[in-house]
Structures are given as structure tokens and as C-alpha cells.
Amino acid sequence: MARAWVKGLATYFVASAASAQIGVPGDSRTVLGGGDEYLSAAADAIRAGQYDDGIRLSVIGLERPQSERDRAAALSNLCAAHAAKNEPDKAIKYCNESLALSEYNWRAYVNRAFAYFLKAQYAEASKDLDSAETLNPTARQAQQLRGMINERRLLPSVIVEEHQ
């Protein structure tokens, strides 16, 4: 049941994150895998919830020569797909690689924030959302994920005492 919840939630974030926005602050261009048919098909597969196909196609596309921009977009897509599969450690690795190529990729920050959210590492997730919102103040995904983090932080906790 928990896996279905994660998959449903991840599909929402991934649907808009399968194309990585890269450039300079304020740049709203979207990269769908550029001219590479594998990276384009991978982004389509990830948006359709076919994460394994998207991962496979992204890996094939990354084996071919790519511009730094397309490579960063593909790595962000791999991050999104692994987060959607509830594999946050793999997701974080790919987001880190994407952000090493382009620190202006707000979607990679949101994807990594979602992976941190899955690991209940809310402070790290919030830092990534701060970065994403600096680059794109109107990013709906960042705002919604921040709301989810706030809800999790506010959940009451129960302390059980041992009675002997």
C-alpha cells in the first residue's frame, strides 16, 4: 500500500520533471532530450509512468555523445524516475550528477528534494526547494512539495512509555 502511495505521488512530480529546465536564472526553456531520439523517448516514457523504460532509454542515450545541457537533463530525468520507483538513494546520485553539470536546473533540485522527502530528510529537502524557488519562484512542484514537508513535520508524534 505504501508503495502505491509513493508511486502515485511520484507520478505527479515526475510528469512535469521529465523535461529538465536548464540555463540561467529566469530561463524558461525546456529540454526534452534535445535531438537525441533515446533521450526524447526516455522523457516521454517517464512522463507516462513507464519508469523502467525511461531509465533504460536514458542510459542508452547517455552512452552517446551529448551536449552538457542534454546530459544534465537526462540525469535529472533518471533522478525523477528513480524517485518515482521509491529508490531515493539512486535518485539523489543522479540529481547530484545533473547539478554538477548545471547548477541552474531547478527541476533537478525539486527531484532531489522529493528523494530526500522519501527518506524523511526534510531539512535537506527544504534546502533544495529553496534553491529551486530561487531559480523559479513560481515552480508549482516546489510549492506543493514544501507543503507536504510541512504537513509531515506537523504530524503529532506519540511517545509510548513502558509500564512494569
C-alpha atoms as one frame of an Amber mdcrd trajectory, in Angstrom:
protein
   0.000   0.000   0.000   2.798   2.455   0.876   4.497   1.704  -2.440   1.298
   2.611  -4.339   1.123   5.905  -2.459   4.735   6.733  -3.331   4.227   5.793
  -6.966   1.096   7.917  -7.275   2.728  10.882  -5.604   5.903  10.485  -7.616
   3.977  10.377 -10.883   2.719  13.880 -10.182   6.226  15.252  -9.640   7.796
  13.254 -12.423   5.184  14.201 -15.016   6.427  17.745 -15.040  10.017  16.961
 -14.156  10.767  14.579 -17.003  11.920  17.531 -19.008  14.657  19.396 -17.266
  14.785  23.155 -17.331  18.346  24.266 -17.672  20.001  27.546 -18.409  20.474
  30.706 -16.471  18.191  32.049 -13.763  14.949  33.168 -15.340  15.472  30.993
 -18.430  12.280  29.068 -19.112  13.493  26.847 -21.936  12.655  23.193 -21.570
  14.869  20.384 -22.794  13.119  17.140 -23.741  16.255  15.284 -24.567  17.342
  17.636 -27.322  17.878  15.999 -30.676  18.601  12.537 -29.311  15.760  10.130
 -30.017  16.627   7.970 -26.999  16.529  10.859 -24.543  13.298  12.181 -26.054
  11.686   8.731 -25.854  13.001   8.355 -22.294  11.366  11.626 -21.209   8.083
  10.519 -22.821   8.252   7.136 -21.063   8.951   8.713 -17.682   6.068  11.152
 -18.093   3.829   8.176 -18.953   4.852   6.385 -15.747   6.941   3.770 -17.576
   9.941   4.337 -15.357  11.941   1.229 -16.243  11.679   2.044 -19.959  12.602
   5.656 -19.252  15.632   4.586 -17.255  16.749   2.119 -19.929  16.367   4.667
 -22.725  18.112   7.392 -20.715  21.090   5.124 -20.077  21.325   4.314 -23.791
  21.072   7.994 -24.665  23.767   8.913 -22.158  26.146   6.394 -23.758  26.054
   8.523 -26.908  27.768  11.885 -27.254  25.535  14.564 -25.705  25.782  18.263
 -25.050  26.323  19.148 -21.405  22.808  20.587 -21.341  21.182  17.389 -22.672
  23.310  15.274 -20.361  22.181  17.303 -17.339  18.537  16.971 -18.438  18.870
  13.200 -18.880  20.491  12.818 -15.463  17.675  14.843 -13.893  15.186  12.547
 -15.649  16.975   9.496 -14.229  16.704  11.105 -10.808  12.964  11.633 -11.293
  12.388   8.068 -12.486  14.294   6.513  -9.585  12.456   8.718  -7.093   9.173
   7.601  -8.659  10.268   3.991  -8.143  10.947   4.792  -4.467  14.700   4.447
  -4.952  15.774   7.709  -3.329  19.480   6.891  -2.977  19.807   6.209  -6.710
  17.732   9.312  -7.430  19.962  11.541  -5.304  23.072  10.238  -7.081  21.679
  11.199 -10.500  20.450  14.587  -9.307  23.900  15.311  -7.879  25.440  14.478
 -11.258  22.918  16.696 -13.048  23.515  19.616 -10.710  27.285  19.227 -11.098
  26.759  19.947 -14.798  24.221  22.739 -14.321  23.559  24.458 -11.026  20.645
  26.282 -12.689  18.499  23.175 -13.169  15.586  23.935 -10.833  13.849  20.666
 -11.676  16.850  18.644 -10.527  16.609  20.450  -7.181  12.900  19.564  -6.947
  13.595  15.949  -7.939  16.324  15.647  -5.328  14.072  17.309  -2.745  11.441
  14.665  -3.462  14.040  11.920  -2.980  15.028  13.475   0.351  11.324  13.668
   1.243  11.048   9.917   0.634  13.923   9.404   3.087  12.256  11.735   5.631
  15.267  14.070   5.368  13.133  17.193   5.437  15.900  19.714   6.166  17.823
  18.630   3.055  14.634  18.643   1.010  13.818  22.166   2.178  17.293  23.422
   1.203  16.819  22.023  -2.307  13.387  23.624  -2.532  14.926  26.955  -1.523
  17.382  26.588  -4.412  14.637  25.582  -6.849  12.440  28.511  -5.840  15.356
  30.936  -6.185  15.735  29.794  -9.795  11.999  29.539 -10.497   9.845  31.306
  -7.883   6.619  30.078  -9.491   7.541  26.374  -9.593   4.298  24.685  -8.527
   6.024  21.394  -7.749   8.373  23.094  -5.279   5.492  24.838  -3.532   3.445
  21.657  -3.268   6.343  19.558  -2.044   7.121  22.205   0.570   3.514  21.919
   1.756   3.856  18.140   2.015   7.057  18.522   4.043   5.350  20.982   6.373
   2.472  18.544   6.866   4.876  15.726   7.719   6.746  17.898  10.198   3.500
  18.854  11.916   2.174  15.313  12.332   1.750  14.540  16.001   4.117  12.004
  17.392   3.235   9.504  20.065   5.534   8.598  22.912   4.889   5.199  24.411
   6.096   4.520  27.935   6.977   1.146  29.342   4.961   0.146  32.422   6.245
  -2.576  34.649
